[in-house]
Amino acid sequence: MTVVRRPIGVFDSGVGGLTVVRALRARLPGEDVVYLGDTARVPYGSKSPRTVERYSLACQAFLLARGVKLVLIACNTASANALPALREASPVPVVGAVDPGAASALAATRDGHIAVIGTLGTVRSGAYERALAGRPGVKVTALACPLFVPLAEEGWTDGSDEVARAVARRYLTELFERDRDIDTIVLGCTHYPLLRDVISATARELAGRDVAIVDSATAMAEAAAEALGTGPNGRKHPGQLACYATDISRLDEIAPRFLGEPITSFELVDL
Amino acid sequence: MTVVRRPIGVFDSGVGGLTVVRALRARLPGEDVVYLGDTARVPYGSKSPRTVERYSLACQAFLLARGVKLVLIACNTASANALPALREASPVPVVGAVDPGAASALAATRDGHIAVIGTLGTVRSGAYERALAGRPGVKVTALACPLFVPLAEEGWTDGSDEVARAVARRYLTELFERDRDIDTIVLGCTHYPLLRDVISATARELAGRDVAIVDSATAMAEAAAEALGTGPNGRKHPGQLACYATDISRLDEIAPRFLGEPITSFELVDL
């Protein structure tokens, strides 16, 4: 009997989703992964729900054509705006970023004061508010932080970087003005984990106490394992990673920062 | 005899090109203008020449189908990477941003030390260096400044804004480290004129003297007038402005900042 190994598909608007691939490979090391970054049309975060949905469906169709057994939407903006359409169009399970991120926040919060930072598209969608609605005692404050993405791509992420600190102070000041009791911040964008240190330090400074910082990558990997109904599998060899992108500019430079391992190569595709 | 009024076509990766429309309407107030912002695929500045060329050709085809008599490429990245392909594909004259910008810099420089700041795509193309090559005594230093675009879109453009100053200081320090005698800076991206004050003040601070700041919008309007062979025309009524975009997110909020007048509406188009 021939067992066909089907890969897990992951897509993102760009390279940020490689932070999810990293968590996925740690949780399910034997699985093959196909990654697609829509780098020709990145970012999704500033665009309308209609455009985000259209692009996301094209990304998912590309992955489905490669026989994936599960689709992970690494991009928060796509998860927040296109999940229903993606699920309707997919014969295999589709896991988004919002529900796992919301679950992580609930596990981390002490007093229920949760902040979500992300792109304009994620914040405008109200997806995190919906995911956390009906939880007694939970208050959600959401804020778009557009400068965090280019900061992460410039590599100005050090906790003592003057620009990074000035940008973080500007956004987090507005956040704490809206709710001074925030105790947990969800990094609702795949780029933001690279800025975790400066966000955490600035939040502590402004709040006068520790603030939990959670991202959805680990929770997404867990959700993927659940959806597949598998624990860690017994394969001795690490699964293969195939990376595709719709544009190749700067991938070699930027992608390894997100993946945390060298990337052999991206294959260029037109969608 | 019926005289058909044909419009001037202007395209850009997004809304920044409205700074060029503004200059064009000041120079040729009677002309009709059709503007297309490819806001669904913005930015071009971080993408490869191949992708920029493909998108630019689609934008130009849209304008040509509307019967324009001249195409202005407001986007520096598209001008720097796609001008030959666009000219080859157009039956009407095509004016880019680079040559007018270079001419403005030559007119402004005292000692020939010219800096060009723009997107990664513009800087990597070497287009400004080529436009200024062979000018005796001219030295060109080019630097990509990716954070200036989201800064302008956030509206953090005030000369005393802490974040804007920190970002400008970071980039301009690198520029003056490469050539401490820079006396002229070309704003080689349609977003940057909104940051003119903070760029100018920071350059003066770092150089210890005034530094000329030039942009290509006015020079492009002049080049358009030359290409049409017209001086100011005698029409009493201002020309019409029709604006199209491939995505509508945030246009109402951002576009007027660039155009300097209210915009009645954008029409959404698929390319």
Interface residues (C-beta under 8 A of the other chain):
Chain A: T39 A40 R41 V42 S46 K47 S48 R50 T51 L120 G121 P146 L147 V149 P150 L151 E153 E154 W156 E162 V163 A166 V167 R170 T246 D247 I248 S249 R250
Chain B: T39 A40 R41 V42 S46 K47 S48 R50 T51 L120 G121 P146 L147 V149 P150 L151 E153 E154 W156 E162 V163 A166 V167 R170 T246 D247 I248 S249 R250
